[in-house]
Amino acid sequence: MKIIKLLQQDRYSLSFEVFPPKMSTSFDKVKPAIEKIAKLHPSFMSVTYGAGGGTSQFTLDIARDMRNRYGFPTMAHLTCVSSTKETVAQKINELKKAGIQNVMALRGDLTPEMQLSDAHHWDYSHAVDLIRELKESDADFCIGCACYPEVHPESADQREDIKYLKEKVDAGCDFMTTQMFFDNNLLYNFLYKIREAGITVPVLPGIMPITKANQLERALKLSGSFMPQRFKAMVDRFGHDDMAMAQAGIAYATDQIIDLYANGVKNVHLYTMNKPEVARAIQNNLSSILGK
């Protein structure tokens, strides 16, 4: 089933993101956690793509196997920044053969040796190039892309950022998933601005539960997210106690999701960090809302 159809339904949903192991030797350690998350039966499961594509086969394997075993739709991430056109064509063909209908099209993170100034030498320098490639292929994919409620770190400002988002939609993107954020007002303001710019595709808010204080530094490095005072106070007060921080982080993420649902957002995407206990706790907190 295509994810766009799920997003158009008039009911609340919660989807999960998982990530494959960074190395092939770690697969047996990661797989049990992913299977526990799959057994929670999310509305769909998104599987990320290893940096540089080194473990991309695991992305495909997990997306295909979880769909076949548990029956819900899955989405495979695909990045292009370190790939040639031939490599991307091969990956698209593999996704098609595996029956994957949903693809998250991303530029991908730059490796340490990459510089944006060298982008003119690459076959793909932006996610929009990959979206066009997917759209022009003979596979009928539902295509997702990423968006930043607080501005992409490489954009000059939000106006420029929204202009590039419009290019992705015009190229064939069916829906967007946001980077993590910790203040829902940022999302509501973002939604107003993109609708004003003529972007009408569904936007799926991405929520990252912070259950350990040391997660915060990496989360901020990835997204540069604004931290509201009540979030800072939570981390300052409970960050030294792992059990208390986990409980507080789950409660904060739950509160964010409930506020989103209450304000007309029907679908939310949870960055699980491969932690089934966190995904389960949040889903349980929302059980009556979700009808679980």
C-alpha positions in Angstrom: 0.0 0.0 0.0 1.2 3.5 -0.8 1.8 5.7 2.2 0.0 8.7 0.6 -3.2 6.7 0.8 -2.6 6.2 4.6 -2.0 9.9 5.1 -5.3 10.7 3.3 -7.4 8.6 5.7 -9.5 10.3 8.3 -8.0 8.6 11.4 -5.0 9.0 13.7 -1.9 7.0 13.0 1.6 6.5 14.3 4.4 5.2 12.1 8.0 4.2 13.2 11.4 4.7 11.8 14.2 2.2 12.3 17.8 2.0 11.1 19.9 -0.8 9.7 23.2 -1.8 11.4 26.3 0.3 10.4 28.3 -2.9 9.8 27.3 -6.3 8.5 28.7 -7.9 11.7 26.1 -6.0 13.8 23.0 -7.2 11.9 22.2 -10.0 14.4 22.3 -7.5 17.2 20.0 -5.0 15.5 17.4 -7.3 14.0 15.7 -8.4 17.2 15.0 -4.8 18.2 13.6 -4.1 14.8 11.4 -7.2 15.0 10.0 -6.1 18.4 9.2 -2.7 16.9 7.5 -4.3 14.0 5.3 -6.4 16.3 3.7 -3.2 17.5 2.1 -2.9 14.1 2.7 0.7 13.2 0.8 2.3 10.4 4.0 1.9 8.4 7.7 1.4 9.0 10.4 3.6 7.5 14.0 2.1 7.2 16.9 4.5 6.9 19.9 4.2 4.5 23.4 3.7 5.7 25.8 6.6 5.3 27.4 6.4 1.9 25.2 3.4 1.1 27.5 1.0 2.7 24.8 -1.1 4.3 22.0 -0.3 1.8 21.2 -3.9 1.2 20.0 -4.1 4.8 17.6 -1.3 4.2 16.0 -3.2 1.4 16.0 -6.5 3.2 14.4 -5.1 6.4 11.8 -3.1 4.4 10.8 -6.2 2.4 10.9 -8.7 5.3 9.0 -6.6 7.7 6.3 -5.9 5.1 6.0 -9.6 4.2 6.0 -10.8 7.8 3.7 -8.3 9.5 1.6 -7.0 6.6 2.0 -3.2 7.1 3.5 -0.9 4.4 7.2 -0.1 4.6 9.3 2.7 3.1 13.0 2.4 2.1 15.2 5.4 2.3 17.4 6.1 -0.7 20.2 8.6 -0.8 22.1 9.8 -3.9 25.0 12.1 -2.9 27.7 9.5 -3.1 26.2 7.6 -6.0 26.5 7.5 -9.8 23.5 7.4 -12.0 24.3 3.8 -12.7 24.3 2.9 -9.0 21.0 4.7 -8.4 19.4 3.0 -11.4 20.5 -0.3 -10.0 19.0 0.5 -6.5 15.7 1.6 -8.1 15.5 -1.6 -10.0 16.2 -3.6 -6.8 13.4 -1.7 -4.9 11.0 -2.4 -7.8 11.9 -6.1 -7.9 11.4 -6.4 -4.1 7.9 -4.8 -4.4 8.8 -1.8 -2.4 6.2 0.9 -3.2 7.4 3.7 -0.9 10.8 5.5 -1.2 12.1 8.4 0.9 14.3 10.3 -1.5 17.2 12.1 0.3 20.4 13.7 -0.8 22.1 12.1 2.2 24.8 13.3 4.6 28.1 14.4 3.3 31.0 12.2 4.2 34.1 13.9 5.8 35.9 14.1 2.4 33.0 15.7 0.6 32.7 19.5 0.1 29.6 21.3 -1.2 31.9 23.3 -3.5 32.5 20.1 -5.4 28.8 19.4 -6.0 29.1 20.3 -9.7 31.2 17.1 -10.2 28.6 14.8 -8.7 25.9 13.0 -10.6 23.4 14.1 -7.9 23.9 17.2 -5.7 20.3 17.6 -4.4 17.4 15.4 -3.4 15.3 16.9 -6.2 17.6 15.2 -8.7 16.8 11.8 -7.1 13.1 12.6 -7.0 13.1 13.3 -10.7 15.0 10.0 -11.3 12.5 8.0 -9.3 9.5 9.7 -11.0 10.9 9.1 -14.5 11.6 5.4 -13.8 9.2 2.7 -14.8 8.4 1.9 -11.2 5.3 3.5 -9.7 6.7 4.7 -6.4 5.1 6.8 -3.7 7.9 9.3 -3.0 8.6 11.1 0.3 11.1 13.8 1.0 12.5 15.5 4.1 11.7 19.0 5.3 13.0 21.2 8.2 10.5 23.2 10.2 13.4 25.3 11.5 15.2 25.7 8.1 17.7 23.4 6.5 21.2 24.1 8.0 22.5 24.8 4.5 19.8 27.2 3.5 20.3 31.0 3.7 16.8 31.5 5.3 13.4 29.9 5.4 12.2 31.6 2.3 15.0 29.9 0.3 14.3 26.6 2.0 10.6 26.7 1.1 11.5 27.5 -2.5 13.6 24.3 -2.7 10.8 22.3 -1.0 8.4 23.5 -3.7 10.9 22.3 -6.3 10.8 18.8 -4.8 7.0 18.8 -4.8 6.9 20.0 -8.4 9.4 17.2 -9.3 7.0 14.5 -7.9 7.3 14.3 -4.1 4.0 12.9 -2.7 4.5 13.8 1.0 7.1 15.3 3.4 8.5 14.1 6.7 9.9 16.7 9.0 13.2 16.7 10.9 12.8 16.4 14.6 11.5 19.4 16.6 10.7 20.0 20.2 8.3 22.9 20.0 5.1 22.2 18.1 4.6 25.9 17.4 7.5 25.8 15.0 5.7 23.1 13.0 2.4 25.1 13.0 4.2 28.2 11.7 6.0 26.1 9.1 2.8 24.6 7.9 1.2 28.0 7.5 4.2 29.3 5.4 4.4 26.3 3.1 0.7 26.4 2.4 1.0 30.0 1.6 3.7 29.1 -0.9 1.4 26.6 -2.6 2.8 23.4 -1.1 -0.3 21.2 -0.5 1.2 17.7 -0.1 0.8 16.0 3.4 3.4 16.8 6.0 4.3 14.1 8.4 5.7 15.5 11.7 8.8 13.6 12.9 9.1 13.2 16.7 12.3 12.2 18.4 11.9 11.0 22.0 15.0 12.1 24.0 15.4 9.4 26.7 19.1 9.9 27.5 20.8 13.2 28.1 23.7 12.2 25.8 21.2 11.8 22.9 20.6 15.6 23.0 24.0 16.6 21.7 23.7 14.4 18.6 20.1 15.4 18.0 21.1 19.1 18.1 24.1 18.5 15.8 21.8 16.8 13.2 19.0 19.3 13.3 20.0 22.4 15.2 16.6 22.2 16.8 15.3 25.0 19.1 14.9 23.8 22.7 12.0 25.4 24.6 12.6 26.2 28.2 10.4 23.4 29.5 12.4 20.9 27.5 15.7 22.3 28.8 14.4 22.1 32.3 13.4 18.5 31.9 16.9 17.5 30.7 18.6 19.6 33.4 16.5 18.0 36.1 16.4 14.4 35.0 19.4 14.0 32.7 21.6 12.5 35.4 19.2 9.7 36.2 18.7 7.2 33.2 15.4 5.8 34.4 13.9 9.2 35.2 15.1 10.7 32.0 13.6 7.9 30.0 10.3 8.3 31.6 10.4 12.1 31.2 11.5 11.9 27.6 8.6 9.4 26.8 6.1 11.7 28.5 7.4 14.8 26.6 7.2 13.1 23.2 3.7 11.7 24.1 2.6 15.3 25.0 3.9 16.6 21.7 2.0 13.9 19.8 -1.2 14.5 21.7 -1.0 18.2 21.0 -0.4 17.5 17.3 -3.5 15.2 17.2 -5.6 17.8 19.1 -4.6 20.5 16.6 -5.7 18.6 13.5 -2.6 16.6 12.6 -3.7 13.0 11.9 -0.4 11.3 11.3 2.8 11.3 13.3 6.2 9.6 12.6 8.3 8.4 15.5 12.1 8.2 15.3 12.5 5.1 17.5 16.3 4.9 17.5 15.7 1.1 17.4 14.3 1.2 21.0 11.3 -1.0 21.1 10.6 -0.2 24.8 10.3 3.5 23.9 8.1 2.9 20.9 5.9 0.6 22.9 5.5 3.0 25.8 4.5 5.9 23.6 2.1 3.7 21.6 0.5 2.5 24.9 0.2 6.1 26.0 -1.9 6.8 22.9 -3.7 3.5 22.7 -7.3 4.8 23.0 -6.6 7.6 20.5 -5.1 5.2 18.0 -7.6 2.4 18.8 -4.9 0.0 19.7 
